[in-house]
């Protein structure tokens, strides 16, 4: 009784003890009262709601009066169960038993589809509306992330001869990257829900495969730059010539169990084409909530697609929780990683209470505590203000950095700026490519002795080109800051041309020996390691003996 004290009204609704310790007989009556009223914990009463036609219709359509033989169609797991579409059990007298609350939410979402399909005259129209509303919901969600000016709905792709090639349900643009979203509203059939392989494959084709194939065609057109794009109002959309990658997302308006596994196993694709990310509309809502910055959102999409064969998890929320805590990143030496379900609990701790209007304290919130990197975020936010398509690539490369490497970069920038403030001289450092990053990525930073932006640019670009060549880097990012500037960076240069031997650059880069300082990606090279400057000598015989500038 003490354990169930929170339900004290179930004990004392009709029996009063007057504050005295109840006698054994009275205790028995109290327990009998509790047992008789226990079901009240799961009962709603009609009188607690307003008396109107809408509420009357709700109770009529989502309830049933239990009687023998009523649920005869349900014979085994996977069969249609009447309780899933009518989750309120009518007890009579305006009282309704709700055994599983979730079933009520599910029925409200699912049942209207079956009601409308029984109307043969309206069935086709209902199907059109379902497809359209899926687009509208996705477009509304993604517009909040990417902005209305970079998010387009019902995009028609036409060849330059004027023929229709295909269409994109929702198209999002972010600098040099694009996201092609195809939405499907096909429901999983009861036969597929029972585990019938043939039915499951057929449903997967209608919901995922067809949408993916359409996305692949749209992707090829965008990358080939040989088509015209028209929005739903008939206005031409002018895409940047610098778009160099298009990610494909397939969104279902219906719940498909183990959708991430199905996309890995059942999808038919040419290996020259990337995987899509396949999610339902509820997962999309989660992503838009936690990744409300467009760069964070698209970076997550990129990582999910790139690591489709590497990570395994049961639900999208588990991938998301892992990403927010540890980042989706391939661990060197591992061929596969199974993500623990506990990462999904980090999402559920916050999101679902918020959706229900329940305030959630930040205390104990692992996600918010983990993501606090104010100075690194300041650097990224500064870059986002620059109107240049390749900034997307730069930010993605920054987000690729490990936590240690990002701290090393920020600390080195602050140190260089402080030295320039102190002595008024130019200071620089470089972070050559590390084997941890397959892109052969390197950085250079110059803290400039002047307040002239033009002079800084004239120094930064050729200096980075030589550093990139000397270190045999394929991707190089150069940052520069002006004397007395309060910003971490004032200028940027980006070069992702693959390294190749060049006689002139070889000669000019040799003049860099002894100039500048090398930093490493979160770790210090051993004395017998190859020098990070790319000279080919051991570290102890090269840059270890040089004074930093």
TAHU-V648751 format. One line per field, one symbol per residue. phi: phi as a letter, one per 30 degrees, with the letter a starting at -180 (. if undefined). psi: psi as a letter, one per 30 degrees, with the letter a starting at -180 (. if undefined). A space follows every 10 residues. Layout:
phi=???
psi=???
This chain:
phi=.ddcddcedd dcdcccciid dddeddeddd ddddddcedd dcccceddcd dadddddddd dcbbceadid cdddcaejdd ceddcbdccd ciiicbdcdb dedddddddc deedddddcd dceddddddd dddddddddd dddddcjddc bbchdcccdd djddcabbdb cccbidbbcc cccbcddddd ddddjddddd ddddddcced dddddddddd ddddhbbccb dddjddcccd dcdcabccbc ccdcdcdhdd ddddccdcad ddcddcccbc dddddddddd cddddddddd eeddddcedc cbadbddded ddddcbidad dejccabcdd ddddddddec ddddddicdb dddidddddd ddbedddddd dddddddbed dedddddddd dddddddedd dddddddddd ddcicdbbab cdecddcddh cbbbbbcddb ccdddddddd dddddddddd chdcbbcccb bdeiddddbb bbbbbcdeda dbdddddddd ddeicibccc dibcdddcdd dddjdjdded cbddccddd
psi=eefgffhfff egefkkfgfl kkleeeeeee eeeeeegeff fgklkefflk jleeeeeeee fglljklkfe hffjflkflk kffffifkjj flggkkkjej eeeeeeeeee eeeeeeffje ffeeeeeeee eefeeeeeee efefefkefg kkkhkkkklf ffkkealkek kkkjcglljj kkkkgklkle eeffgjeeee eeeeeeeeee eeeeeeeeee eeefhglkkk affgkkkjkk fgkfkkkkkk kkflkjkhee eeeeefkklk ffklllkjll feeeeeefef ifkeeeeeee eeeeefgefe kklelefeee eeefefkjkk kkfkflkkkk ffeffeefee eeeefggkkk kfkgjeeeee gjieeeeeee eeeffkikef eeeeeeeeff kleeeeeeee eeeeeeeeee eefglkkllk jlkkffjfgh kllkkkjkgl gjeeeeefee eeeeeeeeee ghkfkkkkkk klkgkflekf lkkkjgkkkl kkeeeeeeff ffkfklkkll iglkklfglk kffgffllef gcffgkkk.
